[in-house]
């Protein structure tokens, strides 16, 4: 039997399934949904689970393509690029590393090409400093952010995530154009996704400058082989009806060393089935701060 995957059409599943009508549940039970496929992505102390429908007819695949606009595809490309960056950050950086913010003095605001050169020169200076001090090889991710200035020039600044080792004052001395903020990373239950979302909150509207870049020595996140036997059509239906109760049971059995942080179940107006996304973290990575708050509450 020929089958067609819904994995590439996540953006078509944009209606949250909570509280959906009986008509919507017909989409879950639809005869064109052959089964559900599961993919697990490991990123440091965190993991993501994606569950998407496999259709047994080309009708659904044709409908998906017909409802894919250029605008939707561009939004998907932007979202996927950000998602890949989040995963790289979670895989490679911990609480021992730094988030650096670099700004400019008013009379030294650069244009976009110069901002990129400034960023590249800063990275070179930091890399040289790490080598000179005998520190671990520099790992980095940087984002060039553009915000509204005074109406005549753009207020450009930079966000950089690097592995720790150097003293903060030494890092600050390597930037020559304005203020520098150097803060230790603060993962929330092993995840730095909150910071990653913050520094990439602005869409990439310029073609002249690649706004985010990463060093080549970052470890890749791990994609586990896709599995057709984790979730049945009946389980998908239960998840859509009450994922707050069903998700902990299902993912607790699938990944007993992990704690479930959140789960979303979405359906589509255009194709059959649901798309499920779950976010988890290793139980050992639960933050001390959260544990202290919970203990204090008791």
C-alpha positions as CSV (number, residue, x, y, z in Angstrom):
1,X,0.0,0.0,0.0
2,X,1.4,3.4,-1.0
3,X,1.5,5.9,1.9
4,X,2.0,9.6,2.2
5,X,3.5,11.5,5.2
6,X,2.0,14.5,6.8
7,X,5.4,15.5,8.4
8,X,6.2,18.3,5.9
9,X,2.7,19.9,6.4
10,X,2.9,20.7,10.1
11,X,1.8,24.3,9.3
12,X,-1.6,23.0,8.0
13,X,-2.4,21.7,11.5
14,X,-3.1,25.0,13.1
15,X,-6.3,24.4,15.1
16,X,-5.9,23.3,18.7
17,X,-7.8,20.2,19.3
18,X,-9.0,21.0,22.8
19,X,-12.7,21.3,23.0
20,X,-13.3,20.5,19.3
21,X,-16.6,19.4,18.0
22,X,-17.8,15.9,17.0
23,X,-17.3,16.9,13.4
24,X,-13.7,17.5,14.1
25,X,-13.3,14.0,15.6
26,X,-14.4,12.6,12.3
27,X,-11.1,14.0,10.9
28,X,-9.3,11.8,13.5
29,X,-11.2,8.7,12.6
30,X,-11.0,9.5,8.9
31,X,-10.4,6.4,6.7
32,X,-7.5,8.2,4.9
33,X,-5.4,8.1,8.1
34,X,-3.5,4.9,7.9
35,X,-1.5,5.3,11.1
36,X,0.6,7.8,13.1
37,X,4.4,8.0,13.0
38,X,6.6,9.2,15.9
39,X,9.9,11.0,15.7
40,X,12.0,11.8,18.8
41,X,14.7,14.6,18.8
42,X,17.2,14.7,21.6
43,X,18.8,18.0,22.5
44,X,21.1,17.9,25.5
45,X,18.9,17.5,28.6
46,X,15.7,18.0,26.6
47,X,13.7,16.0,24.0
48,X,10.9,16.7,21.6
49,X,8.4,14.2,20.3
50,X,6.6,14.8,17.0
51,X,3.7,12.6,16.0
52,X,2.1,13.1,12.6
53,X,-0.3,11.2,10.3
54,X,0.5,8.8,7.5
55,X,-2.2,8.9,4.9
56,X,-3.1,5.9,2.7
57,X,-4.2,7.9,-0.2
58,X,-2.7,10.6,-2.4
59,X,-5.9,12.6,-2.0
60,X,-4.6,14.0,1.3
61,X,-1.2,14.8,-0.1
62,X,-2.8,16.6,-3.0
63,X,-5.0,18.6,-0.6
64,X,-1.9,19.5,1.5
65,X,0.0,20.8,-1.6
66,X,-3.0,22.7,-2.8
67,X,-3.2,24.6,0.4
68,X,0.5,25.4,0.7
69,X,0.9,29.0,-0.3
70,X,4.2,30.8,-0.9
71,X,3.6,32.9,2.2
72,X,2.9,29.8,4.3
73,X,6.1,28.1,3.0
74,X,8.2,31.2,3.8
75,X,6.8,31.2,7.3
76,X,7.5,27.5,7.7
77,X,11.1,28.0,6.5
78,X,11.6,30.8,9.1
79,X,10.1,28.7,11.8
80,X,12.1,25.6,10.9
81,X,15.4,27.7,10.9
82,X,14.6,29.0,14.4
83,X,13.7,25.5,15.6
84,X,17.0,24.2,14.4
85,X,18.7,27.0,16.2
86,X,16.8,26.3,19.5
87,X,17.9,22.6,19.2
88,X,21.5,23.5,18.6
89,X,21.6,25.8,21.6
90,X,20.0,23.2,23.9
91,X,22.4,20.5,22.7
92,X,25.6,22.5,23.2
93,X,25.2,25.0,26.0
94,X,24.5,24.8,29.8
95,X,24.3,26.9,32.9
96,X,28.2,27.1,32.8
97,X,28.1,29.2,29.7
98,X,27.3,32.9,28.8
99,X,24.8,35.1,27.1
100,X,26.4,38.3,25.9
101,X,24.6,41.4,24.7
102,X,26.6,43.9,22.6
103,X,25.3,47.4,21.9
104,X,26.6,50.6,20.1
105,X,27.2,54.1,21.2
106,X,24.8,56.6,19.5
107,X,27.5,58.1,17.3
108,X,28.9,54.7,16.2
109,X,25.7,53.0,14.9
110,X,26.7,50.8,11.9
111,X,24.9,49.8,8.8
112,X,24.0,46.1,8.3
113,X,27.2,45.0,6.5
114,X,29.4,46.8,9.1
115,X,27.4,45.2,11.9
116,X,28.3,41.8,10.5
117,X,32.0,42.7,10.3
118,X,31.9,43.9,13.9
119,X,30.4,40.7,15.0
120,X,32.9,38.6,13.1
121,X,35.8,40.6,14.5
122,X,34.5,40.2,18.0
123,X,34.3,36.4,17.6
124,X,37.8,36.4,16.3
125,X,39.0,38.3,19.3
126,X,37.2,36.0,21.7
127,X,38.5,32.9,20.0
128,X,42.1,34.3,20.2
129,X,41.6,35.1,23.9
130,X,40.4,31.5,24.6
131,X,43.4,30.1,22.8
132,X,45.9,32.4,24.5
133,X,44.4,31.5,28.0
134,X,44.4,27.7,27.2
135,X,40.6,27.6,27.5
136,X,38.4,25.1,25.7
137,X,37.8,25.8,22.0
138,X,35.3,28.5,21.5
139,X,31.7,27.5,20.7
140,X,29.2,30.2,19.8
141,X,25.9,31.2,18.4
142,X,25.2,34.8,17.5
143,X,22.2,36.8,16.4
144,X,22.2,40.2,14.9
145,X,19.0,42.0,15.9
146,X,17.6,45.1,14.3
147,X,15.2,47.3,16.3
148,X,13.7,50.7,15.5
149,X,16.0,53.6,16.3
150,X,15.3,57.3,15.9
151,X,13.6,56.9,12.5
152,X,16.8,57.7,10.6
153,X,19.0,54.7,11.4
154,X,18.3,51.2,12.8
155,X,19.4,50.5,16.3
156,X,21.4,47.3,15.8
157,X,22.7,45.1,18.6
158,X,24.0,41.6,19.0
159,X,23.2,38.6,21.1
160,X,26.0,36.0,21.5
161,X,26.0,32.6,23.4
162,X,29.4,31.2,24.1
163,X,30.9,28.4,26.2
164,X,32.2,29.6,29.6
165,X,35.7,29.8,30.9
166,X,36.8,33.4,30.5
167,X,36.3,36.0,33.1
168,X,33.4,38.5,32.4
169,X,35.6,41.6,32.5
170,X,38.0,39.9,30.0
171,X,35.1,39.3,27.6
172,X,33.7,42.9,28.0
173,X,37.1,44.3,27.1
174,X,37.0,42.7,23.7
175,X,34.0,44.8,22.5
176,X,34.9,48.4,21.5
177,X,31.7,50.1,20.5
178,X,29.4,50.4,23.4
179,X,27.9,48.6,26.4
180,X,28.4,44.8,27.1
181,X,26.2,42.6,29.2
182,X,27.6,39.2,30.2
183,X,25.2,36.8,32.1
184,X,25.4,33.2,33.0
185,X,22.8,31.0,31.2
186,X,19.8,30.0,33.2
187,X,18.2,26.8,31.7
188,X,14.7,26.1,32.8
189,X,14.4,22.4,33.4
190,X,17.5,21.8,31.2
191,X,16.1,24.0,28.4
192,X,17.4,27.3,26.9
193,X,14.5,27.6,24.5
194,X,13.1,30.6,26.3
195,X,16.4,32.5,25.6
196,X,16.6,31.2,22.1
197,X,13.1,32.4,21.3
198,X,13.9,35.8,22.8
199,X,17.0,36.5,20.8
200,X,15.3,35.3,17.5
201,X,11.9,37.1,18.1
202,X,12.4,39.4,15.2
203,X,11.7,37.9,11.7
204,X,14.5,38.0,9.3
205,X,13.5,40.8,6.9
206,X,16.9,41.5,5.4
207,X,18.6,39.6,2.6
208,X,21.9,41.3,3.0
209,X,22.9,39.9,6.4
210,X,22.4,36.4,7.8
211,X,21.1,37.3,11.3
212,X,22.1,34.2,13.1
213,X,25.2,32.0,12.8
214,X,26.9,29.2,14.7
215,X,30.4,27.8,15.0
216,X,31.1,24.7,13.1
217,X,32.2,22.7,16.2
218,X,28.7,22.6,17.7
219,X,27.4,19.0,18.2
220,X,24.3,18.1,16.2
221,X,21.1,17.2,18.0
222,X,20.1,13.6,17.7
223,X,17.2,12.4,15.6
224,X,15.9,9.0,16.7
225,X,14.6,6.7,13.9
226,X,11.0,7.3,13.2
227,X,8.6,4.7,14.6
228,X,5.2,3.6,13.5
229,X,4.2,1.7,16.6
230,X,4.2,4.4,19.4
231,X,0.8,5.8,18.9
232,X,-2.3,4.2,17.5
233,X,-5.2,6.0,15.9
234,X,-7.3,5.3,19.1
235,X,-4.6,6.9,21.3
236,X,-4.4,9.9,19.0
237,X,-8.2,10.3,19.5
238,X,-7.8,10.1,23.3
239,X,-5.0,12.7,23.1
240,X,-7.2,15.1,21.2
241,X,-10.1,14.6,23.6
242,X,-8.0,15.1,26.8
243,X,-4.3,15.4,26.2
244,X,-3.7,16.7,29.8
245,X,-4.6,13.3,31.1
246,X,-3.5,11.1,28.2
247,X,-0.1,12.7,27.4
248,X,1.6,11.9,30.8
249,X,0.5,8.3,30.6
250,X,1.7,7.7,27.1
251,X,5.0,9.6,27.2
252,X,5.7,8.4,30.8
253,X,5.8,4.8,29.4
254,X,7.7,5.8,26.3
255,X,10.4,7.9,28.1
256,X,10.5,7.0,31.8
257,X,13.6,9.1,32.6
258,X,11.9,12.3,31.3
259,X,9.4,14.7,32.7
260,X,6.7,16.1,30.4
261,X,6.8,19.9,30.1
262,X,4.0,20.4,27.6
263,X,2.0,18.8,24.8
264,X,-0.1,20.3,22.0
265,X,-2.5,18.5,19.7
266,X,-3.6,20.3,16.5
267,X,-6.0,19.4,13.7
268,X,-6.3,20.8,10.2
269,X,-9.2,22.2,8.1
270,X,-7.6,20.8,5.0
271,X,-6.3,17.3,5.7
272,X,-7.2,14.4,7.9
273,X,-5.6,13.5,11.2
274,X,-3.8,15.4,14.0
275,X,-0.3,16.6,14.7
276,X,1.1,16.1,18.2
277,X,4.1,17.8,19.7
278,X,5.5,17.1,23.2
279,X,8.4,18.7,25.0
280,X,10.3,16.9,27.8
281,X,13.4,17.2,29.9
282,X,15.5,14.7,31.8
283,X,14.3,14.4,35.4
284,X,17.8,14.9,36.7
285,X,17.9,18.3,34.9
286,X,15.0,19.9,36.9
287,X,16.2,23.3,38.1
288,X,17.2,23.7,41.7
289,X,15.2,26.9,41.9
290,X,12.0,25.2,40.9
291,X,12.7,22.4,43.4
292,X,13.3,25.0,46.1
293,X,10.0,26.7,45.3
294,X,8.1,23.5,45.4
295,X,9.7,22.5,48.7
296,X,8.9,25.9,50.2
297,X,5.2,25.5,49.1
298,X,4.9,22.3,51.1
